[in-house]
Amino acid sequence: MIAIIKTNNPVTLSYAQSVLNDHDIGSFIADGHSGSALGFIGLITSRLMVIDEDVAEARELLAAAGLEDEFCPI
């Protein structure tokens, strides 16, 4: 699994996951509940994870959806 987006914004994560789901790319949000448990104070960021084989297609789809500024470095 590889993190393709890392952010504290739950709306961004939800939108990105929705884009991937619409194209049958599985994903999950890691550390999502850790950030909310701390009140979103920014200490723990959530990560959108996909399997290695889907990274290139997922990045392409998310870039087309306007989320390229949220990408984790390769």
Rosetta silent file (secondary structure, phi, psi, omega in degrees, C-alpha in Angstrom):
SEQUENCE: MIAIIKTNNPVTLSYAQSVLNDHDIGSFIADGHSGSALGFIGLITSRLMVIDEDVAEARELLAAAGLEDEFCPI
SCORE:     score description
SCORE:     0.000 S_00000001
   1 L     0.000  142.236 -178.717    0.000    0.000    0.000 S_00000001
   2 E  -129.957  137.031  175.407    1.192    3.477   -0.861 S_00000001
   3 E   -78.695  126.281  177.833   -0.002    6.836    0.453 S_00000001
   4 E  -109.376  -22.905  175.063   -0.960    9.095   -2.431 S_00000001
   5 E  -133.926  139.033  177.800   -2.571   11.946   -0.484 S_00000001
   6 E  -133.534  117.486 -176.135   -1.688   13.201    2.978 S_00000001
   7 E  -159.213  163.094  173.123   -3.889   15.887    4.540 S_00000001
   8 L   -98.079   -1.808 -175.482   -5.851   16.955    7.604 S_00000001
   9 L   -88.513  109.320 -177.907   -8.847   17.947    5.487 S_00000001
  10 H   -67.243  -26.784  178.711  -11.582   15.291    5.781 S_00000001
  11 H   -69.045  -42.675  177.582  -13.493   16.778    2.833 S_00000001
  12 H   -61.157  -44.415  179.715  -10.476   16.391    0.545 S_00000001
  13 H   -63.247  -43.145  180.000  -10.024   12.789    1.656 S_00000001
  14 H   -64.512  -44.062  178.770  -13.688   11.979    1.140 S_00000001
  15 H   -62.251  -46.602 -179.867  -13.726   13.570   -2.321 S_00000001
  16 H   -61.335  -42.802  179.687  -10.536   11.770   -3.374 S_00000001
  17 H   -65.693  -36.107  177.612  -11.855    8.449   -2.145 S_00000001
  18 H   -65.294  -42.462  177.474  -15.112    9.052   -4.019 S_00000001
  19 H   -58.964  -45.640 -179.447  -13.230    9.746   -7.267 S_00000001
  20 H   -66.844  -41.863  178.839  -11.313    6.489   -6.876 S_00000001
  21 H   -60.878  -38.188  179.237  -14.444    4.510   -5.964 S_00000001
  22 H   -62.483  -21.260 -179.961  -16.176    5.806   -9.107 S_00000001
  23 L  -111.513   20.345  177.047  -13.377    4.173  -11.133 S_00000001
  24 L    57.345   36.983  174.076  -13.313    0.914   -9.149 S_00000001
  25 L  -107.145  118.110 -179.877   -9.998    1.670   -7.457 S_00000001
  26 L   -72.506  145.812  178.843   -9.952    0.470   -3.872 S_00000001
  27 L  -156.074  165.840  171.196   -8.543    2.748   -1.193 S_00000001
  28 E  -149.881  157.978 -178.081   -8.674    3.372    2.508 S_00000001
  29 E  -100.570  115.567  178.857   -7.943    6.265    4.825 S_00000001
  30 E   -90.880  141.867  177.791   -5.162    5.551    7.302 S_00000001
  31 L    66.078   18.384 -178.933   -4.976    7.477   10.583 S_00000001
  32 H   -63.643  -40.457 -178.136   -8.356    9.082    9.958 S_00000001
  33 H   -80.918  -21.585  178.227   -9.631    8.527   13.468 S_00000001
  34 H   -66.135  -42.192  178.794   -6.360    9.536   15.104 S_00000001
  35 H   -64.806  -41.163 -179.019   -6.677   13.069   13.782 S_00000001
  36 H   -70.857  -30.782  178.599  -10.272   13.397   14.907 S_00000001
  37 H   -66.009  -28.267  179.627   -9.435   12.043   18.357 S_00000001
  38 L   -96.108    8.259  176.629   -6.970   14.896   18.769 S_00000001
  39 L    76.592   24.840  179.127   -9.420   17.502   17.532 S_00000001
  40 L    53.805   45.019  179.368   -7.722   18.029   14.154 S_00000001
  41 L   -85.280    1.781  173.037   -4.909   20.037   15.724 S_00000001
  42 L    92.067    3.413 -179.247   -2.613   19.000   12.908 S_00000001
  43 L   -76.940  -34.321 -179.337   -0.285   16.634   14.703 S_00000001
  44 L  -123.109  118.228  178.367   -1.426   13.526   12.850 S_00000001
  45 L   -94.625  150.442  177.847   -2.359   13.754    9.198 S_00000001
  46 E   -88.998  152.676 -178.202   -4.559   11.217    7.471 S_00000001
  47 E  -127.224  136.498  173.478   -3.366    9.357    4.392 S_00000001
  48 E   -92.452  119.111 -174.016   -5.288    8.020    1.421 S_00000001
  49 E  -109.418  142.170  172.675   -3.782    4.641    0.596 S_00000001
  50 E  -135.641  161.968  177.893   -4.013    2.524   -2.580 S_00000001
  51 L   -73.037  155.190 -175.071   -2.344   -0.704   -3.632 S_00000001
  52 H   -51.649  -41.613 -175.793    0.915   -0.432   -5.560 S_00000001
  53 H   -67.225  -20.830 -176.588   -0.614   -1.544   -8.871 S_00000001
  54 H  -100.099   -0.757 -173.421   -3.196    1.275   -8.793 S_00000001
  55 H   -59.724  -49.831 -176.278   -0.907    4.196   -7.918 S_00000001
  56 H   -61.371  -46.953 -179.594   -0.325    5.515  -11.451 S_00000001
  57 H   -67.152  -39.467  179.948   -3.997    5.372  -12.433 S_00000001
  58 H   -63.669  -43.909  178.626   -5.121    6.802   -9.092 S_00000001
  59 H   -62.960  -39.724  178.999   -2.718    9.747   -9.390 S_00000001
  60 H   -63.297  -46.069 -179.997   -3.914   10.413  -12.934 S_00000001
  61 H   -65.427  -42.526 -178.972   -7.577   10.400  -11.889 S_00000001
  62 H   -70.072  -33.772  175.263   -6.988   12.563   -8.833 S_00000001
  63 H   -64.880  -41.870  178.013   -4.935   15.056  -10.851 S_00000001
  64 H   -64.047  -26.221  179.049   -7.804   15.304  -13.344 S_00000001
  65 L   -87.120    2.280  176.982  -10.104   15.984  -10.364 S_00000001
  66 L    86.684   19.956 -176.609   -7.893   18.902   -9.285 S_00000001
  67 L  -106.195   14.310 -176.167   -6.183   17.235   -6.332 S_00000001
  68 H   -63.243  -24.011  177.522   -2.583   17.186   -7.560 S_00000001
  69 H   -69.977  -15.292 -178.685   -1.558   19.756   -4.940 S_00000001
  70 H   -94.226   -5.525 -174.991   -2.417   17.209   -2.236 S_00000001
  71 E   -63.039  143.798  168.670   -0.170   14.399   -3.551 S_00000001
  72 L   -73.742  149.373  175.593    2.511   12.843   -1.398 S_00000001
  73 L   -61.913  148.141 -179.892    5.951   13.022   -2.986 S_00000001
  74 L   -77.839    0.000    0.000    6.857    9.991   -5.079 S_00000001
